[in-house]
Amino acid sequence: MIMAGGVGSRLRPLTDTMPKPMVPVHGRPAMEYAVDLLKQHGITEIAVTLCYYPEIIMKYFGDGTQFGVRFNYFIENEPLGTAGSVKQAQQFLDETFLVISGDGITNINLSKIIEFHQKKQALATMALTTVDDPTQFGIVITDENGYIRRFIEKPKPEQVFSNTINAGIYAFEPSIFDYIPSGFYDFSKQLFPRLLEEKLPLLGVNAKGYWKDIGTIEQYKQVHLDINNGLVSNELRVAI
């Protein structure tokens, strides 16, 4: 499942006339990197959530054939939040499934996330990474077995207890939909706090590799600098 419905208001004016996943990174739409990464891990049946300028994404990617995958599109008539948008594809997601952002640039090893998730028999598993400034993300503390014990979304500076963050890549069991009501619902603000409160198996796994959110113009510039400086290949081959 690729989440590609966001407006990307912090990337304006780039997103005034295109959805955030279509913003070019080294000449290719950001979402194309996510598609390549999924394909590297043998994931070729892909659901895509759309909302903002959906026709632009659908025109570019089509049915997925030219990219070696097959797309199933789910369009939000109104914003449903991260979890609410994924729930639209509930019938399609009938086995262990992965959720990834269509506007993040990463080569994180998705297979290892799924392997960890299934080995631990988790209901939900999030990929974790570290950043210098965690105030724009969800911060996490896990115990020695990987169970998430604390989680705060976009903490104030005085609330920061960790620089380990939610990378926005998740593995779920289909039964997760029992905890996602119809309508607007958010993973970080509603679902994950509920799972913690009900002591359900929510785990985190430290993910090796390159990861950058392109949520702001500054972050967008940094991705290009990283590629230009050789910190990561523009092919983003999977991290070992």
N, C-alpha and C positions, 0 to 999 in steps of 0.2 A: 504494500500500500504506500503510494507516494502522496503526501499531503501537498497540494499545489493550489490552494484556494485563497491564500493570503493576499492582502492589498499591497503590503510593503510600503506603507506611508513614510517610513524613515528613509527610504531610498529615492524619494522624489527629488528631482523631476524625472528620474529614469523610469519610474513606474506610473507616470501620468498616462502613458499610452500603451503599457504592456504589463502583464502580471509579473510579479517578482520572480517566479521560476524561469521566465524567459529572458531575464536580464543577462546579457552576454558576459561570459568569463573566458577570456582568451579566444574569442570568436565563436564560442558555442554557448547555447542557453545553459544556465546553471542546472536545470533539471536533467539535461542530457548526461551530466556527470553521475547523477543518482541512478539513472537508467543503466549506464555502463557498469557501475558498481554492483547493482543487483544481478546483472547478467553474468558478471565474473563469478558470482556465487551460485550460479545455476537457477536463479529466480527469474523466470521469464513470463509468468502469468501475473500481471501487474494491474492493480486497481489504482485509479487516480481520482482524488477529490478535487473538484474545480468550483470556483465561485466568481472571481474577478477576471473579466475578459477570458472566459473559458474557450471561446472560439479560436483564439490565437494559439493556445496550447494544442487544441485538437487538430487544427490545420497543420501545424508543424510536425507533430508526432504521428498523426493518423492512427491507424490500427496497430502501429508498432512494428509492422513487418520489416520495414527498412532498417530497424534497429535490432532486429533479432529477438523481439519480444512480442507479447500480445497485450494490448491495453484494454481495460474496461473502465469507462468513464462514469463518474457519479457527480452530478452537478447539484450544487446547493442553490435553491431558489432564494434563500436568505441565509446569512451567516449562521452556522450551527456550532461553531467552536471546534477545537481540534478533535475531541472525542466524539462529538455529535456528528461531525462530517464522516468520520470513519464508520460510525454505526449505520450510515446509509448503505454501506457495502456488506452488511452483516451476512447476507445469504451467500455472498461470494467468498467470505473469509471463514471457511468451515473447518480449518485445521490450524495448527500453530502458524502464526503469521507475523510478518515484520512490518513496522511502520517507519518510514523515513521521510525527512523533509525534502521537498523539491527545490529548496533554495539554499541548502548547506553544501559546502565543498569539503569532501572527506574521502579518505581511502581506508577507513576503519574496517577491520575484518568482521564482516557480518556473520560469516559461518560460525565463528567462535562465540559470538553473542547468542546465536540460536542454540549452539551446543551447550553452553553454560545454562541457558534458560531451561532446556529440556532435562539436563542432568539434575538440576536443582528442583525440578517439578514445580516451577514457579507459575503463578497466574500472570504476572507481569514482570518484565525485566527491562531496565533502562541502561543504555550505554552511558558510561561516565567518562569525562575528560577533565583536565585542569586548565584554568585560565588565570591571568593576572588580576583581572577585575571581574569578580563573580556577580556584581550587583545587577547585571542585566539578564541573569539566568536563574535557574532553580538550583540551589545548593543542597548538597547531599552528604550525609554521614552513613556509612554502612558498618555492620559488625564484621567479625573475622570470617563469617560464613557468607557474606554478601547481602544479608538482609538489610534493607534500608530502615534506619532507626529515626532519622530526622530529615525533613525536607521542607525548605522554604522557597517559594517562588519569588524571584526578584527582590531579595532582601535589601533593607536599608543598610548603609555602611555599618551602623552599630549592631546590626543583627547577623553580620557575617561570621560564621563559625567554621567555614571551610572554603577552599578554592576549588574543590571538586564539584563539578556541575553536571546537570542533565544535558546530554548532547542531543536530545530530541530524536533518538533512534530507539525503538522499542520492539521487544518480542512479546507477543500476547498469546494466550489460549483463547479459543472462541468463547469460552464461558465468561470472558471479561465483559461481554455485552449484557450479562445479567446485572451489571453494576453501572451501566450507562443508560440513563433514561432517554426517551425521545426528546427532540428539541435541542436547544443550545446546551452544550456541556463541554467542559475543558479538562484536558488531561491533568495539567499541572495544578490548576486552582481548585478542581473539584474531585476528579477521580483518584489521584494519588493520595491526597489527604484522607479520602474515605477508606481506601485500602489500608492505610496505616492505622486509622482509627478502629477498623474492624479486625486488625491483626491478620490480614490476608497476605499471602506470600508475594510481596513486592521486593524484588532484588535489583541490585546494581552490579555491573561488571565494568572494571576499568578497561577501556578500549585503547589499544595502541594504534598509533598512526596519526595522520594529519586530519585536523578538523577545524573548520572556520565557518562561522555564521556570517552571512553577508547582509545582516539586518540594517546596517548603516552605511553611509557613503565611505566613512573611514575604514570600516571592515572590508568593504568591497575593494577599496584601493589596496588594502593589505594583502588580500588574496592574490592580486596581480603582482605585487612586489615579491611575494613568496615564490610564485612560479618563475618570475623573471630572475630571481636570485638563486634558483635551483633548490630551494627548500622542499619543493614538491614538484613532481612532474605534472605537466598539463594533461597527461593521460590518467593520472591518479591511480596507478596500479595498486592493487590491494596490499595493505600492510601485512607482514608475516607475523 
